[in-house]
Amino acid sequence: MLENFLPHAMLKAKPNLELRIRTLKKDWATVYDMLSGKENNNFSWDEHRQMVVAEDAVRNSYISSHKAADQFRHRSFPYYDQLTSIYAKDRATEKDAQIAADIVEEIDVEDMNVFATQLQSLKPNQDGSTFSKKKKKISDGSEKISTSIIDAAMLLGENIRTVGLELSRSIA
């Protein structure tokens, strides 16, 4: 569609839209942090002008440690309310909040612990026999099923890790 309106601009809609969305999200996060940060209670939102307001001393102090906030010194951000309704639910501000990569790492550790436990149960007994009497009673069919379940769990764990990494990259 973008090519129809601007045929000689050689613009592709998808990359330009993705870049615009990333820029809006980054700008929103900057304004959101200014307004909702724990040590930033001196900032307020002017509904009429659609911009962040604060005393110059407060703003200068904040900008000295947050360079991205400088662009909103005299600039309005009319999309703040709409973007807040979209992104605020996903924004974790608590000290105990976890990012997707941490969650995936915990899942991987749990998977490794389960796998190690399963391997431990398959180790030979002290008398040299390969399996305990209970294990000998298990038929070959159930061993194949348990192997299939372990393989499926490992594959699922890998897929969850991949999705988690992609999710954390898209959020960043």
C-alpha positions in Angstrom: 0.0 0.0 0.0 2.8 2.4 0.8 4.4 1.6 -2.6 1.1 2.7 -4.3 1.1 6.1 -2.6 4.9 6.8 -3.0 6.1 4.6 -5.9 9.5 6.2 -6.3 10.4 6.4 -2.6 11.3 2.7 -2.6 9.8 2.3 0.9 8.5 -1.0 2.2 5.6 -0.9 4.6 6.5 -3.6 7.0 10.1 -2.4 8.0 9.0 1.2 8.2 6.0 0.3 10.4 8.1 -1.9 12.6 10.6 0.9 13.0 7.9 3.4 13.8 6.4 1.0 16.4 9.8 0.5 18.1 10.3 4.3 18.2 6.9 5.0 19.7 7.4 2.2 22.3 10.9 3.6 23.2 9.5 7.2 23.5 6.5 6.0 25.5 8.8 4.1 27.9 10.9 7.2 28.4 7.8 9.3 29.3 6.3 6.5 31.4 9.6 6.2 33.4 9.6 9.9 34.0 6.0 9.9 35.3 5.9 6.6 37.2 9.5 6.2 38.5 9.8 5.8 42.2 12.2 8.7 42.7 10.4 10.8 40.0 7.3 12.0 41.9 8.1 15.7 40.9 7.0 15.0 37.2 3.4 15.4 36.1 1.4 15.1 32.9 -0.2 18.1 31.4 -3.4 16.8 29.7 -4.0 20.0 27.7 -0.5 20.3 26.2 0.1 16.5 26.2 3.5 16.8 27.7 5.6 16.1 30.8 6.0 19.1 33.1 8.4 19.6 36.0 10.6 22.3 37.5 13.8 23.0 35.6 16.0 21.8 38.4 14.2 18.5 38.7 14.1 18.0 35.0 17.9 18.9 34.6 18.8 16.5 37.4 16.8 13.7 35.7 18.2 14.4 32.3 21.7 14.3 33.6 21.2 10.5 34.2 18.6 9.8 31.5 19.7 11.4 28.2 16.7 10.1 26.3 14.4 12.3 28.4 15.9 15.5 27.1 13.8 15.3 23.9 10.6 15.7 25.9 11.7 19.0 27.5 9.5 21.1 25.1 7.9 18.3 23.0 4.4 17.0 23.4 3.7 13.3 23.2 0.0 13.0 22.1 0.0 9.2 21.9 0.9 8.7 25.6 -2.6 7.7 26.8 -3.2 5.3 24.0 0.2 3.7 24.2 -0.2 3.4 28.0 -3.4 1.4 27.5 -1.4 -0.9 25.2 2.0 -1.2 26.9 1.5 -0.5 30.6 0.1 -4.0 31.3 3.3 -5.5 30.0 5.6 -3.1 31.8 7.1 -4.6 35.0 8.2 -2.0 37.5 8.4 -4.1 40.6 11.8 -5.0 42.0 10.9 -8.7 41.8 9.8 -8.6 38.2 11.4 -11.1 35.9 12.2 -10.7 32.2 11.4 -13.5 29.8 15.1 -14.6 29.6 15.2 -15.2 33.4 12.0 -17.3 33.2 13.4 -19.3 30.3 16.6 -19.9 32.2 14.7 -21.1 35.3 12.7 -23.5 33.0 16.0 -24.8 31.6 17.4 -25.4 35.0 14.2 -27.2 36.1 14.3 -29.3 32.9 18.0 -30.3 33.6 17.1 -31.2 37.2 14.2 -33.5 35.9 16.5 -35.0 33.3 19.2 -35.6 35.9 16.7 -37.3 38.2 15.5 -39.5 35.3 19.1 -40.5 34.5 19.8 -41.2 38.2 16.9 -43.7 38.2 18.4 -45.5 35.2 21.9 -45.9 36.8 23.0 -49.4 37.7 22.4 -50.8 41.2 25.3 -51.5 43.6 25.1 -55.2 43.0 26.0 -54.6 39.3 22.6 -55.4 37.8 21.4 -52.8 35.3 17.9 -52.2 36.7 16.2 -52.9 39.9 13.5 -55.7 40.1 10.8 -53.1 39.7 12.4 -51.8 36.5 12.7 -55.4 35.2 9.0 -55.8 35.4 8.5 -52.9 33.0 7.9 -54.1 29.5 9.8 -52.8 26.5 6.6 -51.0 25.4 6.5 -48.8 28.4 10.2 -48.1 28.2 9.6 -46.8 24.6 6.8 -44.7 25.9 8.9 -43.2 28.7 11.7 -42.5 26.2 9.2 -40.8 23.9 7.9 -38.7 26.7 11.4 -37.6 27.7 12.2 -36.8 24.1 9.0 -34.8 23.8 9.7 -32.9 27.0 13.2 -32.0 25.9 11.9 -30.8 22.5 9.2 -28.8 24.3 11.8 -27.3 26.6 13.9 -26.2 23.6 11.0 -24.7 21.9 9.9 -22.8 25.0 13.5 -21.5 25.4 13.5 -20.3 21.7 10.2 -18.6 22.1 11.3 -16.9 25.3 14.5 -15.6 23.8 12.6 -14.3 20.8 10.0 -12.7 23.1 12.7 -11.0 25.2 14.4 -9.7 22.0 11.1 -8.3 20.7 10.4 -6.6 24.0 13.9 -5.0 24.3 
